[in-house]
Amino acid sequence: MTVYPLSAARTLALHAQGLTNSNSADRKPSLDSINQMVEKLGCVQIDTLNLVQRSHYLVLWSRLGAYSPADFDTLVYTPGQRLLFEGWQRVASIIPLKDYNYQLPRMQNMRQNHSEGFLRWYDKEGHELLGMVLERIRNEGALRAADFEYHGPRRGSWWDWKPAKTALEYLFAFGDLMITNRVNFQRVYDLTERVLPAWVDMHPPSMEQRDHYWLEQAALALGIAQPNQLIGYSYYQRGNLRQLLHAMLKEGELVQVEARLADGEAEPYLVHRSMLELLQQAADGVVSAERTTFLSPFDNLFWAPKRDEQLWGFDQRLEAYTPAPQRVWGYFCLPILHRDRFVGRFDPKMERKEGILRLKALYLEPGVEPDEQLVSGVAQAMRDFMAFTRATELVIEKSQPEEFGEKLLKAL
């Protein structure tokens, strides 16, 4: 069996994620190009952290360059232009509306097979709350949790929702409600029939059809991956999906290949049959990775467990939830991708009133030299990143090595 070189595996993985185009090819992204990128990835994770920009906006910037997040919002929240929606895939995500029907089996299952926690809540107060909340939205229109008054006890934890918020989230999970907008990042809920465009397919697939579709989408989005990585891309809980993967391999939808890893060893990987030609082109040098960019810690590229270490020898970490004394890199480090390598990372904070993008720490990976080509690529990406975040000044508090930070500032 042919053993594909590490460079080919890396290039295929990056190409599948929309991360190989050169920075010079960037043009102002259209609504179509934003939508197509979300479709390519399958979904984009939503997260509350906002050090420089929300993660789902960052994921698109990494691939398309500077654009207006308002354009992204248009595709999610504007009636008549909706092509995306908020839902649950691997995690809370922005998902293409063309895939809405693949959410229906989960919604039906949640409605019919209640958890013990739901039943306790329902018996105590939920049976009245669900009807009251739904009736208010039906009569008054879209509402936030803040529109429901509550003066009862709270423990102060972020997950300790007031009763109406709990009802809203259950109705959202069951499919009765959708997120029609966000106001200061607070969800605005409305009846699904008032949010969902008429063209959306409402015929639910079987569980097996859904699982097959999501695994195939994961294979297309990852390019090259091992079985647990394909499962992990689309599912928060894995379930028993290896039998389905085996069937897809037997039918030829997935093909097993050998690929060299960062440590020099070779291991088996799975590739969607439609990507075999691209893998060979990457091995022949016809297709290469040309982009320099920065990635969100929640980026889709890192959803394949351990693949960052296998293919890049890179240990991707989010340390926002690690106690400060135990952090190695920083609160919200963004990895630096230069062509087909991860060359470093930085810990940013956007001081919006002053227009300052502050890098509390900037690092190069061991053995990476800040040569002219690398500095030029990072500087070009940084200029675009500053335009995207509306920063007018870059401040670097610490750089390892110091020479890298000095060269970067000079190149800007």
NUVODREN-861848 format. One record per residue (C-alpha): residue in one letter; x, y, z. Coordinates in steps of 0.2 Angstrom, whole numbers, plus 5000, padded with zeros to 4 digits. Layout:
N
<pt r="A" east="X" north="Y" up="Z"/>
...
***
This chain:
412
<pt r="M" east="5000" north="5000" up="5000"/>
<pt r="T" east="5006" north="5018" up="4996"/>
<pt r="V" east="5012" north="5028" up="5011"/>
<pt r="Y" east="5007" north="5046" up="5008"/>
<pt r="P" east="5019" north="5059" up="5014"/>
<pt r="L" east="5015" north="5070" up="5029"/>
<pt r="S" east="5014" north="5085" up="5018"/>
<pt r="A" east="5000" north="5077" up="5007"/>
<pt r="A" east="4990" north="5072" up="5023"/>
<pt r="R" east="4992" north="5090" up="5030"/>
<pt r="T" east="4987" north="5098" up="5013"/>
<pt r="L" east="4972" north="5087" up="5011"/>
<pt r="A" east="4966" north="5091" up="5029"/>
<pt r="L" east="4969" north="5110" up="5027"/>
<pt r="H" east="4961" north="5110" up="5009"/>
<pt r="A" east="4945" north="5101" up="5016"/>
<pt r="Q" east="4944" north="5115" up="5029"/>
<pt r="G" east="4946" north="5129" up="5016"/>
<pt r="L" east="4963" north="5134" up="5023"/>
<pt r="T" east="4975" north="5132" up="5008"/>
<pt r="N" east="4971" north="5147" up="4998"/>
<pt r="S" east="4984" north="5161" up="4997"/>
<pt r="N" east="4980" north="5177" up="5007"/>
<pt r="S" east="4983" north="5187" up="4991"/>
<pt r="A" east="4968" north="5178" up="4983"/>
<pt r="D" east="4956" north="5185" up="4997"/>
<pt r="R" east="4942" north="5197" up="4991"/>
<pt r="K" east="4928" north="5204" up="5000"/>
<pt r="P" east="4917" north="5189" up="5004"/>
<pt r="S" east="4900" north="5188" up="4998"/>
<pt r="L" east="4885" north="5181" up="5007"/>
<pt r="D" east="4886" north="5166" up="4996"/>
<pt r="S" east="4904" north="5163" up="5000"/>
<pt r="I" east="4901" north="5164" up="5018"/>
<pt r="N" east="4886" north="5152" up="5017"/>
<pt r="Q" east="4896" north="5140" up="5006"/>
<pt r="M" east="4910" north="5140" up="5019"/>
<pt r="V" east="4898" north="5135" up="5033"/>
<pt r="E" east="4891" north="5122" up="5022"/>
<pt r="K" east="4909" north="5115" up="5018"/>
<pt r="L" east="4913" north="5114" up="5037"/>
<pt r="G" east="4896" north="5107" up="5041"/>
<pt r="C" east="4893" north="5119" up="5055"/>
<pt r="V" east="4902" north="5132" up="5066"/>
<pt r="Q" east="4903" north="5132" up="5085"/>
<pt r="I" east="4895" north="5146" up="5095"/>
<pt r="D" east="4905" north="5151" up="5111"/>
<pt r="T" east="4902" north="5165" up="5123"/>
<pt r="L" east="4921" north="5171" up="5124"/>
<pt r="N" east="4924" north="5187" up="5116"/>
<pt r="L" east="4942" north="5192" up="5118"/>
<pt r="V" east="4944" north="5199" up="5100"/>
<pt r="Q" east="4928" north="5192" up="5091"/>
<pt r="R" east="4916" north="5178" up="5094"/>
<pt r="S" east="4923" north="5161" up="5089"/>
<pt r="H" east="4910" north="5158" up="5074"/>
<pt r="Y" east="4915" north="5175" up="5066"/>
<pt r="L" east="4934" north="5170" up="5069"/>
<pt r="V" east="4932" north="5154" up="5060"/>
<pt r="L" east="4926" north="5162" up="5044"/>
<pt r="W" east="4939" north="5176" up="5045"/>
<pt r="S" east="4953" north="5162" up="5046"/>
<pt r="R" east="4947" north="5156" up="5029"/>
<pt r="L" east="4940" north="5171" up="5020"/>
<pt r="G" east="4949" north="5186" up="5027"/>
<pt r="A" east="4941" north="5202" up="5033"/>
<pt r="Y" east="4923" north="5203" up="5031"/>
<pt r="S" east="4908" north="5210" up="5040"/>
<pt r="P" east="4901" north="5199" up="5054"/>
<pt r="A" east="4884" north="5208" up="5050"/>
<pt r="D" east="4884" north="5198" up="5034"/>
<pt r="F" east="4886" north="5182" up="5044"/>
<pt r="D" east="4871" north="5188" up="5055"/>
<pt r="T" east="4861" north="5191" up="5040"/>
<pt r="L" east="4862" north="5173" up="5034"/>
<pt r="V" east="4857" north="5167" up="5052"/>
<pt r="Y" east="4844" north="5180" up="5057"/>
<pt r="T" east="4837" north="5190" up="5043"/>
<pt r="P" east="4820" north="5184" up="5036"/>
<pt r="G" east="4820" north="5181" up="5017"/>
<pt r="Q" east="4839" north="5179" up="5018"/>
<pt r="R" east="4841" north="5165" up="5030"/>
<pt r="L" east="4852" north="5151" up="5025"/>
<pt r="L" east="4859" north="5146" up="5042"/>
<pt r="F" east="4851" north="5143" up="5059"/>
<pt r="E" east="4856" north="5141" up="5077"/>
<pt r="G" east="4855" north="5123" up="5082"/>
<pt r="W" east="4864" north="5108" up="5090"/>
<pt r="Q" east="4876" north="5098" up="5081"/>
<pt r="R" east="4892" north="5093" up="5089"/>
<pt r="V" east="4889" north="5107" up="5101"/>
<pt r="A" east="4879" north="5123" up="5100"/>
<pt r="S" east="4882" north="5128" up="5082"/>
<pt r="I" east="4877" north="5138" up="5067"/>
<pt r="I" east="4871" north="5125" up="5054"/>
<pt r="P" east="4865" north="5126" up="5036"/>
<pt r="L" east="4847" north="5126" up="5034"/>
<pt r="K" east="4848" north="5113" up="5020"/>
<pt r="D" east="4852" north="5101" up="5034"/>
<pt r="Y" east="4838" north="5106" up="5046"/>
<pt r="N" east="4829" north="5090" up="5043"/>
<pt r="Y" east="4844" north="5080" up="5050"/>
<pt r="Q" east="4840" north="5088" up="5067"/>
<pt r="L" east="4822" north="5082" up="5067"/>
<pt r="P" east="4826" north="5064" up="5074"/>
<pt r="R" east="4835" north="5071" up="5089"/>
<pt r="M" east="4821" north="5083" up="5092"/>
<pt r="Q" east="4808" north="5069" up="5091"/>
<pt r="N" east="4818" north="5058" up="5102"/>
<pt r="M" east="4820" north="5072" up="5116"/>
<pt r="R" east="4801" north="5075" up="5115"/>
<pt r="Q" east="4797" north="5057" up="5117"/>
<pt r="N" east="4810" north="5051" up="5129"/>
<pt r="H" east="4812" north="5063" up="5143"/>
<pt r="S" east="4826" north="5063" up="5155"/>
<pt r="E" east="4824" north="5061" up="5173"/>
<pt r="G" east="4829" north="5079" up="5176"/>
<pt r="F" east="4816" north="5085" up="5164"/>
<pt r="L" east="4802" north="5074" up="5172"/>
<pt r="R" east="4806" north="5081" up="5189"/>
<pt r="W" east="4806" north="5099" up="5183"/>
<pt r="Y" east="4790" north="5096" up="5173"/>
<pt r="D" east="4781" north="5088" up="5188"/>
<pt r="K" east="4786" north="5103" up="5199"/>
<pt r="E" east="4783" north="5118" up="5188"/>
<pt r="G" east="4787" north="5114" up="5170"/>
<pt r="H" east="4769" north="5108" up="5164"/>
<pt r="E" east="4763" north="5126" up="5168"/>
<pt r="L" east="4778" north="5135" up="5162"/>
<pt r="L" east="4780" north="5127" up="5145"/>
<pt r="G" east="4762" north="5132" up="5140"/>
<pt r="M" east="4763" north="5149" up="5147"/>
<pt r="V" east="4780" north="5153" up="5138"/>
<pt r="L" east="4773" north="5146" up="5122"/>
<pt r="E" east="4757" north="5156" up="5123"/>
<pt r="R" east="4766" north="5172" up="5127"/>
<pt r="I" east="4777" north="5170" up="5112"/>
<pt r="R" east="4763" north="5165" up="5101"/>
<pt r="N" east="4753" north="5181" up="5106"/>
<pt r="E" east="4767" north="5194" up="5109"/>
<pt r="G" east="4780" north="5189" up="5096"/>
<pt r="A" east="4798" north="5184" up="5098"/>
<pt r="L" east="4805" north="5186" up="5116"/>
<pt r="R" east="4821" north="5184" up="5126"/>
<pt r="A" east="4823" north="5176" up="5143"/>
<pt r="A" east="4825" north="5194" up="5150"/>
<pt r="D" east="4807" north="5197" up="5145"/>
<pt r="F" east="4801" north="5185" up="5158"/>
<pt r="E" east="4801" north="5192" up="5176"/>
<pt r="Y" east="4808" north="5182" up="5190"/>
<pt r="H" east="4811" north="5187" up="5208"/>
<pt r="G" east="4815" north="5170" up="5215"/>
<pt r="P" east="4831" north="5163" up="5223"/>
<pt r="R" east="4846" north="5161" up="5212"/>
<pt r="R" east="4863" north="5152" up="5216"/>
<pt r="G" east="4873" north="5163" up="5205"/>
<pt r="S" east="4880" north="5150" up="5193"/>
<pt r="W" east="4879" north="5153" up="5175"/>
<pt r="W" east="4869" north="5137" up="5172"/>
<pt r="D" east="4857" north="5141" up="5185"/>
<pt r="W" east="4843" north="5147" up="5173"/>
<pt r="K" east="4827" north="5156" up="5179"/>
<pt r="P" east="4812" north="5145" up="5176"/>
<pt r="A" east="4806" north="5153" up="5160"/>
<pt r="K" east="4824" north="5152" up="5153"/>
<pt r="T" east="4823" north="5133" up="5156"/>
<pt r="A" east="4806" north="5132" up="5148"/>
<pt r="L" east="4813" north="5142" up="5133"/>
<pt r="E" east="4828" north="5130" up="5131"/>
<pt r="Y" east="4817" north="5114" up="5132"/>
<pt r="L" east="4805" north="5121" up="5119"/>
<pt r="F" east="4820" north="5126" up="5108"/>
<pt r="A" east="4827" north="5108" up="5110"/>
<pt r="F" east="4810" north="5100" up="5106"/>
<pt r="G" east="4809" north="5111" up="5090"/>
<pt r="D" east="4794" north="5121" up="5095"/>
<pt r="L" east="4805" north="5137" up="5095"/>
<pt r="M" east="4820" north="5143" up="5085"/>
<pt r="I" east="4832" north="5157" up="5088"/>
<pt r="T" east="4826" north="5172" up="5077"/>
<pt r="N" east="4839" north="5184" up="5083"/>
<pt r="R" east="4852" north="5189" up="5096"/>
<pt r="V" east="4852" north="5206" up="5106"/>
<pt r="N" east="4868" north="5209" up="5115"/>
<pt r="F" east="4871" north="5190" up="5112"/>
<pt r="Q" east="4855" north="5186" up="5121"/>
<pt r="R" east="4845" north="5173" up="5112"/>
<pt r="V" east="4828" north="5179" up="5105"/>
<pt r="Y" east="4815" north="5165" up="5103"/>
<pt r="D" east="4801" north="5163" up="5091"/>
<pt r="L" east="4789" north="5150" up="5085"/>
<pt r="T" east="4798" north="5138" up="5073"/>
<pt r="E" east="4784" north="5141" up="5060"/>
<pt r="R" east="4787" north="5159" up="5060"/>
<pt r="V" east="4806" north="5157" up="5058"/>
<pt r="L" east="4809" north="5143" up="5046"/>
<pt r="P" east="4808" north="5146" up="5028"/>
<pt r="A" east="4795" north="5137" up="5018"/>
<pt r="W" east="4808" north="5129" up="5007"/>
<pt r="V" east="4816" north="5119" up="5021"/>
<pt r="D" east="4814" north="5100" up="5020"/>
<pt r="M" east="4804" north="5094" up="5035"/>
<pt r="H" east="4804" north="5075" up="5031"/>
<pt r="P" east="4814" north="5067" up="5045"/>
<pt r="P" east="4827" north="5054" up="5040"/>
<pt r="S" east="4829" north="5038" up="5050"/>
<pt r="M" east="4842" north="5038" up="5063"/>
<pt r="E" east="4853" north="5027" up="5052"/>
<pt r="Q" east="4851" north="5039" up="5037"/>
<pt r="R" east="4855" north="5054" up="5049"/>
<pt r="D" east="4871" north="5045" up="5056"/>
<pt r="H" east="4877" north="5041" up="5038"/>
<pt r="Y" east="4874" north="5058" up="5032"/>
<pt r="W" east="4884" north="5066" up="5046"/>
<pt r="L" east="4898" north="5054" up="5045"/>
<pt r="E" east="4900" north="5057" up="5027"/>
<pt r="Q" east="4899" north="5076" up="5030"/>
<pt r="A" east="4913" north="5074" up="5043"/>
<pt r="A" east="4924" north="5064" up="5031"/>
<pt r="L" east="4922" north="5078" up="5018"/>
<pt r="A" east="4925" north="5092" up="5030"/>
<pt r="L" east="4941" north="5083" up="5038"/>
<pt r="G" east="4948" north="5076" up="5022"/>
<pt r="I" east="4959" north="5063" up="5031"/>
<pt r="A" east="4955" north="5056" up="5048"/>
<pt r="Q" east="4954" north="5040" up="5059"/>
<pt r="P" east="4937" north="5033" up="5064"/>
<pt r="N" east="4936" north="5041" up="5081"/>
<pt r="Q" east="4940" north="5057" up="5073"/>
<pt r="L" east="4926" north="5056" up="5060"/>
<pt r="I" east="4914" north="5051" up="5074"/>
<pt r="G" east="4920" north="5065" up="5085"/>
<pt r="Y" east="4918" north="5079" up="5072"/>
<pt r="S" east="4899" north="5078" up="5072"/>
<pt r="Y" east="4895" north="5070" up="5088"/>
<pt r="Y" east="4896" north="5075" up="5106"/>
<pt r="Q" east="4891" north="5058" up="5111"/>
<pt r="R" east="4899" north="5045" up="5100"/>
<pt r="G" east="4886" north="5031" up="5102"/>
<pt r="N" east="4889" north="5015" up="5092"/>
<pt r="L" east="4894" north="5021" up="5075"/>
<pt r="R" east="4909" north="5010" up="5071"/>
<pt r="Q" east="4898" north="4997" up="5062"/>
<pt r="L" east="4891" north="5011" up="5051"/>
<pt r="L" east="4909" north="5017" up="5047"/>
<pt r="H" east="4914" north="4999" up="5043"/>
<pt r="A" east="4899" north="4997" up="5031"/>
<pt r="M" east="4904" north="5014" up="5022"/>
<pt r="L" east="4922" north="5007" up="5020"/>
<pt r="K" east="4915" north="4990" up="5013"/>
<pt r="E" east="4904" north="5000" up="5001"/>
<pt r="G" east="4919" north="5010" up="4995"/>
<pt r="E" east="4912" north="5027" up="5001"/>
<pt r="L" east="4927" north="5028" up="5012"/>
<pt r="V" east="4944" north="5022" up="5008"/>
<pt r="Q" east="4958" north="5017" up="5019"/>
<pt r="V" east="4975" north="5024" up="5016"/>
<pt r="E" east="4992" north="5025" up="5025"/>
<pt r="A" east="4999" north="5042" up="5029"/>
<pt r="R" east="5015" north="5047" up="5037"/>
<pt r="L" east="5014" north="5056" up="5054"/>
<pt r="A" east="5023" north="5071" up="5061"/>
<pt r="D" east="5034" north="5058" up="5071"/>
<pt r="G" east="5039" north="5049" up="5056"/>
<pt r="E" east="5028" north="5034" up="5059"/>
<pt r="A" east="5014" north="5029" up="5047"/>
<pt r="E" east="4996" north="5025" up="5052"/>
<pt r="P" east="4980" north="5020" up="5043"/>
<pt r="Y" east="4967" north="5034" up="5039"/>
<pt r="L" east="4951" north="5035" up="5031"/>
<pt r="V" east="4948" north="5046" up="5015"/>
<pt r="H" east="4931" north="5050" up="5006"/>
<pt r="R" east="4932" north="5042" up="4989"/>
<pt r="S" east="4929" north="5059" up="4981"/>
<pt r="M" east="4945" north="5065" up="4989"/>
<pt r="L" east="4957" north="5052" up="4983"/>
<pt r="E" east="4962" north="5062" up="4968"/>
<pt r="L" east="4965" north="5077" up="4978"/>
<pt r="L" east="4976" north="5067" up="4990"/>
<pt r="Q" east="4987" north="5061" up="4975"/>
<pt r="Q" east="4988" north="5079" up="4969"/>
<pt r="A" east="4994" north="5085" up="4986"/>
<pt r="A" east="5007" north="5071" up="4986"/>
<pt r="D" east="5013" north="5076" up="4968"/>
<pt r="G" east="5014" north="5094" up="4973"/>
<pt r="V" east="5000" north="5100" up="4962"/>
<pt r="V" east="4990" north="5106" up="4976"/>
<pt r="S" east="4999" north="5115" up="4991"/>
<pt r="A" east="4995" north="5125" up="5006"/>
<pt r="E" east="4998" north="5143" up="5004"/>
<pt r="R" east="4988" north="5152" up="5017"/>
<pt r="T" east="4995" north="5161" up="5033"/>
<pt r="T" east="4981" north="5164" up="5046"/>
<pt r="F" east="4976" north="5163" up="5064"/>
<pt r="L" east="4963" north="5150" up="5071"/>
<pt r="S" east="4951" north="5151" up="5085"/>
<pt r="P" east="4954" north="5139" up="5099"/>
<pt r="F" east="4936" north="5132" up="5094"/>
<pt r="D" east="4941" north="5130" up="5076"/>
<pt r="N" east="4933" north="5115" up="5066"/>
<pt r="L" east="4951" north="5110" up="5062"/>
<pt r="F" east="4954" north="5105" up="5080"/>
<pt r="W" east="4938" north="5094" up="5081"/>
<pt r="A" east="4947" north="5078" up="5076"/>
<pt r="P" east="4954" north="5072" up="5093"/>
<pt r="K" east="4973" north="5071" up="5093"/>
<pt r="R" east="4975" north="5075" up="5074"/>
<pt r="D" east="4984" north="5091" up="5078"/>
<pt r="E" east="4997" north="5081" up="5087"/>
<pt r="Q" east="4998" north="5067" up="5074"/>
<pt r="L" east="4999" north="5078" up="5058"/>
<pt r="W" east="5007" north="5094" up="5065"/>
<pt r="G" east="5016" north="5089" up="5081"/>
<pt r="F" east="5006" north="5104" up="5088"/>
<pt r="D" east="4997" north="5103" up="5105"/>
<pt r="Q" east="4982" north="5114" up="5103"/>
<pt r="R" east="4975" north="5120" up="5120"/>
<pt r="L" east="4961" north="5132" up="5126"/>
<pt r="E" east="4967" north="5137" up="5144"/>
<pt r="A" east="4953" north="5150" up="5147"/>
<pt r="Y" east="4945" north="5137" up="5160"/>
<pt r="T" east="4962" north="5133" up="5167"/>
<pt r="P" east="4967" north="5142" up="5183"/>
<pt r="A" east="4979" north="5157" up="5179"/>
<pt r="P" east="4994" north="5150" up="5188"/>
<pt r="Q" east="4993" north="5134" up="5178"/>
<pt r="R" east="4992" north="5141" up="5161"/>
<pt r="V" east="5006" north="5138" up="5149"/>
<pt r="W" east="5002" north="5149" up="5134"/>
<pt r="G" east="4988" north="5161" up="5140"/>
<pt r="Y" east="4969" north="5163" up="5142"/>
<pt r="F" east="4963" north="5163" up="5123"/>
<pt r="C" east="4978" north="5158" up="5112"/>
<pt r="L" east="4976" north="5158" up="5093"/>
<pt r="P" east="4987" north="5146" up="5084"/>
<pt r="I" east="4997" north="5153" up="5069"/>
<pt r="L" east="4996" north="5143" up="5053"/>
<pt r="H" east="5009" north="5146" up="5040"/>
<pt r="R" east="5006" north="5136" up="5025"/>
<pt r="D" east="5006" north="5118" up="5030"/>
<pt r="R" east="5014" north="5121" up="5048"/>
<pt r="F" east="5008" north="5127" up="5064"/>
<pt r="V" east="5022" north="5139" up="5068"/>
<pt r="G" east="5016" north="5148" up="5084"/>
<pt r="R" east="5002" north="5156" up="5094"/>
<pt r="F" east="4997" north="5172" up="5103"/>
<pt r="D" east="4986" north="5177" up="5117"/>
<pt r="P" east="4976" north="5192" up="5111"/>
<pt r="K" east="4964" north="5205" up="5119"/>
<pt r="M" east="4955" north="5218" up="5110"/>
<pt r="E" east="4954" north="5235" up="5119"/>
<pt r="R" east="4939" north="5241" up="5108"/>
<pt r="K" east="4938" north="5259" up="5115"/>
<pt r="E" east="4956" north="5262" up="5112"/>
<pt r="G" east="4957" north="5252" up="5095"/>
<pt r="I" east="4972" north="5242" up="5102"/>
<pt r="L" east="4975" north="5224" up="5098"/>
<pt r="R" east="4986" north="5218" up="5113"/>
<pt r="L" east="4996" north="5202" up="5112"/>
<pt r="K" east="4999" north="5198" up="5130"/>
<pt r="A" east="5011" north="5184" up="5123"/>
<pt r="L" east="5017" north="5179" up="5106"/>
<pt r="Y" east="5026" north="5162" up="5104"/>
<pt r="L" east="5035" north="5153" up="5090"/>
<pt r="E" east="5035" north="5134" up="5091"/>
<pt r="P" east="5052" north="5126" up="5095"/>
<pt r="G" east="5064" north="5125" up="5080"/>
<pt r="V" east="5054" north="5138" up="5070"/>
<pt r="E" east="5065" north="5152" up="5064"/>
<pt r="P" east="5057" north="5170" up="5061"/>
<pt r="D" east="5064" north="5171" up="5043"/>
<pt r="E" east="5058" north="5184" up="5031"/>
<pt r="Q" east="5045" north="5173" up="5023"/>
<pt r="L" east="5037" north="5168" up="5039"/>
<pt r="V" east="5037" north="5186" up="5046"/>
<pt r="S" east="5030" north="5193" up="5030"/>
<pt r="G" east="5016" north="5180" up="5030"/>
<pt r="V" east="5011" north="5183" up="5048"/>
<pt r="A" east="5012" north="5202" up="5045"/>
<pt r="Q" east="5000" north="5201" up="5031"/>
<pt r="A" east="4988" north="5190" up="5041"/>
<pt r="M" east="4990" north="5202" up="5056"/>
<pt r="R" east="4985" north="5217" up="5045"/>
<pt r="D" east="4970" north="5209" up="5039"/>
<pt r="F" east="4966" north="5203" up="5057"/>
<pt r="M" east="4967" north="5221" up="5063"/>
<pt r="A" east="4956" north="5227" up="5049"/>
<pt r="F" east="4943" north="5213" up="5054"/>
<pt r="T" east="4944" north="5218" up="5073"/>
<pt r="R" east="4945" north="5236" up="5069"/>
<pt r="A" east="4961" north="5238" up="5078"/>
<pt r="T" east="4972" north="5253" up="5073"/>
<pt r="E" east="4987" north="5248" up="5084"/>
<pt r="L" east="4996" north="5232" up="5089"/>
<pt r="V" east="5005" north="5231" up="5106"/>
<pt r="I" east="5016" north="5215" up="5109"/>
<pt r="E" east="5019" north="5214" up="5128"/>
<pt r="K" east="5030" north="5198" up="5127"/>
<pt r="S" east="5038" north="5188" up="5112"/>
<pt r="Q" east="5047" north="5172" up="5113"/>
<pt r="P" east="5059" north="5174" up="5104"/>
<pt r="E" east="5060" north="5193" up="5106"/>
<pt r="E" east="5066" north="5194" up="5089"/>
<pt r="F" east="5050" north="5188" up="5081"/>
<pt r="G" east="5040" north="5202" up="5089"/>
<pt r="E" east="5052" north="5215" up="5084"/>
<pt r="K" east="5052" north="5209" up="5066"/>
<pt r="L" east="5033" north="5208" up="5066"/>
<pt r="L" east="5031" north="5226" up="5072"/>
<pt r="K" east="5043" north="5232" up="5059"/>
<pt r="A" east="5035" north="5223" up="5045"/>
<pt r="L" east="5018" north="5230" up="5049"/>
***
